[in-house]
Amino acid sequence: MRGKFKLLLAVFLLISCGKDGMDAERGIDYVYGRGLAHEKIVLGNRLENPYKTENMARALQSLYPVKADRVDVKTTNLYVRFLPSDENECKALEGLGVELVDHPLDYDILVDGDWYHDPEIPEGDVTWQYAVVPHDFDFPDIRYEVIDECHISEESAGTRSDGIDWAAVEAESYRLTGNAGRLSDLAVKSSKTAPSGRITIVDEHANGGKPFGVAGVKVVCNTFVKFASTYTDRDGYYTMDKTFSSRLRYRLVFQNSTGFNIGVNLVLVPASVSTLGKAEPFGINMTVTRDSEAKLFRRCVVNNAAYDYFARCASDDLNITCPPQDLRIWIMNGMSASSAVMMHHGAYVEDGLIGSFLGEFSQIIKYFLPDVTIGTKTKDDYRAIYSSVCHELAHASHFRNVGKTYWNTYITYIIKSFIMSGGMTYGDGTEDGAGYCEVGESWAYYLESLMYKDRYGGGFPSFGTSYWFYPQIFRYLDERGLVCSDIFSVLDESVASRNDLRTALIAAFPAKRSLIEQVFSRY
């Protein structure tokens, strides 16, 4: 375990893995978040937690000296930290609904960032994971420590039958614990608000250059141990289900509502995190552009491209099979090539091949088992990244049709060809197993071209047409009445060569036999 994590630390720096218009009240902020760091969090001094049960009881006594003796301030939650030993223990906690954070919640943050590693934990070990759980949480057999017993009230001011203004009590606890500077003006009025806003991104070559939503991404905010999270809708709008009166720390967690995760952080977490900094409890609006921090931009582009792909698989659109749920997409800054190895969903590639193909990345790939990797080393604009994501997710849809055995043969061919040809991505078509590549890459380049054309307009792109296989076959059929869903319907495990494809299309669409034979004769 320690050796593996040392390797991960060494290569991590190379890996990162609608409605128009503006919010009526605050508009879109093109500047917000520009100066934020996205590396390691730097902690300051430890702070007194205002939500500790004893602190909330003390605040109640301060404001209601008569009533305090008749009101029992009970522990509602526990602020804890876990020390998972491996990915399985992390998954076990996630399965119990525990949202893990890799840094303590009761410290001042001097420099914000995307990740943290406890200096008292050896570099090769998983760092402490912090969480807030119900007071009666049934702890699994995973090492943990209870840091504080807490009282977190979600009742609005004056709504409880006890006549206590709990918003005022919460604010008083902030003052008594030396945290008054973290309160907003709302605290003066004993009121709270549910954070809301819009997260958008600009694609210079689509939507007239106007911002559109970062779709289905998780927005998380917290003040000390009080958390809220929600997902943006397709247009980037979000509203939290909890209310606050203090300044909050906001983050994007790239765990999409449609069922895919993007990247990994320095430790075992389900998805990459991009901090958005501290702001008022009303919520934040921000727009990501090419001038934004590079990791944040890439993550948002991959997020939207994948969200778009999943949405377009619907029966009233492309009508093809979606990629599998719980899809792991990695953004790899140090590589140009992308892949759909589908290892998290059971595909297996022999160790020696992985090592030869991915070099220093091979150990981290084998350990965390991605499904899709997006190489961004030579891709610096929205269009290039969008195109790659569509291509690889087309493979992921194909994988669901054909299964693991087919995929193992296909990916093994790709890697062996790359190695034996000295870097020729798909070989020359003469090697054993070339038919799998011919079918799979023709499909992926065709669908990539189709989605690119639909988004950016213009003529049908010629992606992949310079290789020895012919994605033009699918384009030709598409333009003459055999649409995307028709083509995809025949791509099962029996179709592993050009001849298999021709036979399957004729069997499925006998009325189009002459068209099919014509296009296969042409290419």
N, C-alpha and C positions, 0 to 999 in steps of 0.2 A: 504493500500500500504506500509506504513512504517514498519508495523509489519512483513509483508511478507519479505521485503528486509532484515530486521534484522536477520530473520531466515536464509535467503540465505547466508548472511555474516558468520553466525555461522557455517554452514555446508560446505561452499565452499572449505575449505582446504582439505576436504575428497574427492573432486570430481575433476576430470580433464576432466575431460572429455577428350625383349628389346635389346638396343644397349649396348655392353660391352665396357670396356676400359675407358680411361681418356680423358678429354678435351685436345685438341692438344696443346693449349698455356699454360694453367695454371695447368692442372692436377686436381686430386681430393684431397681436403684438409681434412685429417682425424683429424686435430687438431682444425681447425677453429670452433668457437662457443662453445668449450668445457667449457670455464670459465664463460659463460653468466649466469646471474640469470634469473629465470623465475617466480619471485614473483611480488611484487609491484614496479612500477617505482618510483624512487626518483628524483625529479626535483631540479635543481640549480637555477641560476639567469635567469631572463627574458632577451632575446636578441632582438636586433633591427632587424626587418624583412627586408632583402635586397630586397624582392619582392614587398614591398609597392610601390604603384604608385609614390609617391613623392620621394622615394629613387632611383627608377629607372630613374626618370626624372633628379635628381641631378647627377647621374652617367653619363647620356647622356651629360649633360652640361659640366661635367668635361672632357670627352673625345672629344666631338665635340662642342666646344663653338660657332662655326659659324652655324653649321647645326641645333643645338638644338632648336633654335627659330622657325625653319620651320617644325619640327617633333613633332607631338602630341603624347605624351605617355599616352595612354588611359588605363583606368581600364578594365582588361579582366576578372578578377575573384574577388570574395569576400571571405575572410577568416572569418568564422563565427563559432559560437557555438550554439548548440541547447540544450534545457532541456526538453526532452520527459517525459511525465508524466507516460507512461505505454508502454507495448509492442506494442499496436496498433499504437501509434504515432511513435515508432521506425520503424515499418513495413511501415508506410506511407512514411517516409523519404527514406527508402530503395527502395520502389516502384518508387520513383522519381529519382532514380539513385544516391542518395547521399551516399558516403562512409564515415561512421562515425568512428572516433578515440576517445578513451576515455581520452586522455591527450592533453594538449596544444602543438602546433607545434613550438612555438617561445620561448622555454625555453631550457636551457642547461639541459642535462640528466646526472645526477651524477651516478646513478645506473640504468642500463637498466632492463627491465622486461616485463611481459606479460599484465599487467593491472595497472590502476590508479584510485583513487577516490579522487575528489577534497575535501580538508580539510574543506572548507567553506560550503559544502553541507552536511546536516545531514546524518549520517551513514545509515539511513533507506530509503533514497531517491536515485533515479537514478542520477548519476553524469552527469556533462556537457559532451556533445558529440561534438567534433570539426570536421569541414569539410571545404572543399574548393568548392565553387559552381560558376557557370557562373555569370557574372556581372548582367545579366538580369533575374536571377533565380526568379521564382514565388513562394514566400514563403508560405507554408501552415499555417494553424492556429495552430502553435506550437511555444512555446516560443523560441525566438532566439535573439542573439546579433551579430551585425557586428563588428568584431575586426579590420580588415584592409581592405582597398581597394588595390588590387594588380594588377601588370602587369607581366604576365608570358608569355614570348615569346618562341615559339617553332621553330622559323626560324633559320636555320643554318647560320653561319657567312658569310656575303657578298652576300646572296641570295636575299635580299630585294632590290627593286628598289630605295629605299631612300639612298642606299650606306652606311648604318650604320652596323657596326659589332656588332650585338646584343649579341653575346657570350662575347665579350670584355666588353660591357656595363654591362652585368650581373655580370661578375667578378669584375668590378670596383665598383658596388654597394655593393658587399661583402666586399671589402676593406674599402669603406667609412663608412660602418655600423659597422666596427670592427670585421668582420667575415672572414678576409683573411685566418686565420688558418684553415678554413674549406674547402678551395679550394684545388683541386688536381693539379698536374703538367700540366694537360691539359689546365688549365686557363691561364697559361703563354703563351701558343700557340694560345689562343683564339679559342680553339676547344672543342668539346663535343663528348661524346660517348653514345651509347645506352647500358645500362647494359645487360649482358647476362651471362649464366653459366649453371651449372647443379647441381641439388640437388639429392643425392643418399642415399641409405640405404643398410645395409648388413643384410641378413638373413643367418646365419652361416650354415644352413642346406639346402640351395637351391642355384642354380646358381654357384655352386662350391665355395661358400663363397665370390664371387666377388660382388662389388656394382652394384645395378641396380636402376633405376629411382624412385624417389618419384613422383607418377603420378597424373596429373590433379589438383595439389594443387596450390593455388594462392600465387604468390610472389609479395610483395609490397615493394616499396622503396620510400624514400622521403628525401628532404632537405628543411627544413622549410615548406612552403606551396606548394611546387612543388612536385607532386606525380606522380608515374607511377605504374601500376600493370599489371600482365599477369598471365596466367596459364602455368605450366609445361606441356610438352607433355608426352606421355606414358613412355618415357625413362628419364624423369626428366630434360630435357633441356628447357630453357626459354630465351626469348629476349624481352626487353621492347620496347615500341613504342615511347618513349621520350628520349631525350638526356640530359646529365648532364656533368658538369665540376667540381663538388664539391663532397666531401665525402658524402656518403648516409647511411641512416639507413635502414636496410633490415629486413623484417618480413615474416613469413609464416602465411597465413590465411587459416584455414582448412575448406574452402568452395569450394568443389570440382567441377570441370567443368562438371562432369557427373550428378550432381543434388542432392548431399547430403552434409550436414553440420555435423561437428564433434564438439560436446561440446558447452558449453557456458562459457563466461568469468564471472567476478564478477558482471557485469551489463548486460543489455539487448543488446547483439550484436549477429549477425547471426552465428558466429563461433569462436572457440578458436583461439588464436593468440600465436605464439611462436616467440619471437624476435631472430634475427640472428646477431644483433650488427651492428656496423659501419664498412664500408669498402670503397674502391675506387669505382669510378663510372663505372669501367669496368664490374662490377658484381662480384658475389661470386660463388665459387664451394665449396660444402661441402658434407661430407658423415656422415650419422647418424648411430651409432652402439649401441650395448647394453651398452657401456661405456659412451654414450652421456647422457645428462640430461634426467631424466626418463620420464617427461611429453612429451618432444619432441619425444623421441623414441616411446612411446605408440601411440601418435597421428599419427606419420608417418606410423606405422604398421597398425593401423586401417584404415587409409586413403588408403593404398595400397591394403589391403585385400578387402575393399569395392569396390575400383576401379576395381580390378580383378574380383570380383563377377559380377558387372554390365556389364563388358566387356564380360564375359562368358555366359551371358544370351542371347547373339546374336543368330540369326537363324542359323548361320553356326557353332555354337558350341553346348551349352547345349539346346538352343532353348526353353527357358522358359520365363515367364513373369518377367520383371524387377520389383524391388520394386518401389513404387510410387516416383515421383519426389518430391523435397524439403523434403527429408527424414532427420529426426533429429536423429543423433547417439550421445549418451552420453558415455563418458568414466568415470566410477565410481571407483575410487581408493580404496574406503573404503568398497567395496562389492566384494564377490566372484562370486555370481550368475549373469547371464546375462538375458535379457528379450527382447521380441518384443511386447511391450504393444500397439504400434501404436496409441497412444493417440493424437498426432498431426494430424493424419489423421482420427480422428473421433471415434476411439474406446473409450469406457467408462468403467471404473471400479468403483464400489461403494466405496465411501469415506472410510468407515470403513475397507474394505478389504485392500485398499492401505496402510492405516495406520498400520495395523497389519503386513503386508508383508514387508514394506520398512522402518518402524519405523521413525527415524529422517529425512529420506530422503523424506518422503511422501509429505510434503508441497511443497518442491522445485519441485518434480516430477509433482504434480498437477498444479503448477503454470506455468512451462515452457513446459509441455506436450511433452516429448520426444516420439519418435517412437521405438527406439532401445536403450537399455542400455548394455554396455559391462563392466562387473565386472572384474577388473584386480588385485584384492588383492592377489590372489594366482597364477597369471600368469606373469612371468618375462622374457619369451623369445618369439621370433617371432612366433614360431609354435603354441603355446598355444593361443595367441591372434588371430592369423589368423583363427584357428579352430573355436573359439567362434563367430567371425564376420561372417564366412560362415554359421554357424548354424542359427544365428539370422536373417540374410538376406534371408535365405531359408524360414523362417517364413514370412518375409515381402513380398516375392513373393506369398506365399500361401494366405496371407491376400488380395492381389489384386484379387485373383480368387474367394474368398468366401464372402468378404464383412464384414461390421461392425457387423451385428447381430450375425453372426457365430462367429466372433472373440470375441465379448463380452462374449459369453457362454464359449468359449475355455479358455480365460484368467481368467475368474471367477473360473472355475474349478481348474486351476493351483494354484491360490492363496489360495482358500479354502482348497485344498488338503494339501498344504504346512503348513497351519495353524493348521488344524485338526489333521494331522499326526505328528505334532511336528517337522517338518523340512524335512519330506520325500518329495522330490521335486515334484513327479508326483502322489502322493497317491499310492494306491495299485491296482487300476483298477476296484474297485467295486462301487465307488461313482457315483452319477448321473452326466452325462456328460463325463464319462471316454472315450467314443468313440471319442470325439473331440480330446482329448489328444493323443489317440492311433494313429490316422491318422496324426495329425500335428507333433508330435514328431518323429514318424517313418520317415516321409518325411524329416524333418530337420536333423536328425542324418544320414540318408542315403546320403543326398546331402553334408553335412559336410564331411563325410567319402570319398565320391567321389572326392571332390575338394582337400582334404588333400592328397589323393593318387596321384592325377595328379600332385600336386606340389612337393611332397617329395619322391615319388616313393615307392617301397616296396609293401607289400600285402595290401589288402583292410582293412582299420582299423575297429575295432569292436566298434566304438563309439555307446553308447546307448544300446548295446545288453545285458547288465546286468539288464535292467529294465523289467517290466512285458509286455510291448509292444514289437513288433518284427520288428525293422528296417531291419533285415535280409531278410524279405520278398522282399523288394525293391532291395536289393543287388542281391538276387537269380534271380529275374526277369531280372535285368540289365545284368547279366552274361549270360543269355539265350535268349537275343534278344529284350526284352522290355526295351528300353533305357529311360534315364532320361526324355526326352520330352514326351514320351508316357505315362509314369507314371503321370507326372504333368498334362497332359491334362485332366485327369478324376477328379482331385482334386477340384471340385466345391462345392457349398454350400450344395448339396444333399449328399455328402460323409462325414458322421459324425460318422462312426463306422467301425469296421473291416468288417462286413458283407456288409455294403454299398460299401466299397472299392472293395471287391471281385466282387460284382454284377456289379459295374461300369466298372471294368477292363474287365470282360467277355463280357459285352455289346459293349465296344469299340473295343475289339480285339478278336472276336469270333474264329479266327483261332488259337489263343493261349489258348483256353479254358482248355485243358488238363494240360498245364504248370501251368496256374493260379490255378487251383484246386489242383494240386500237391503241390505247395508251400504253399498254405493256409492250407492244411492238415498236412504238415510237421511242421509248426509253429503254 
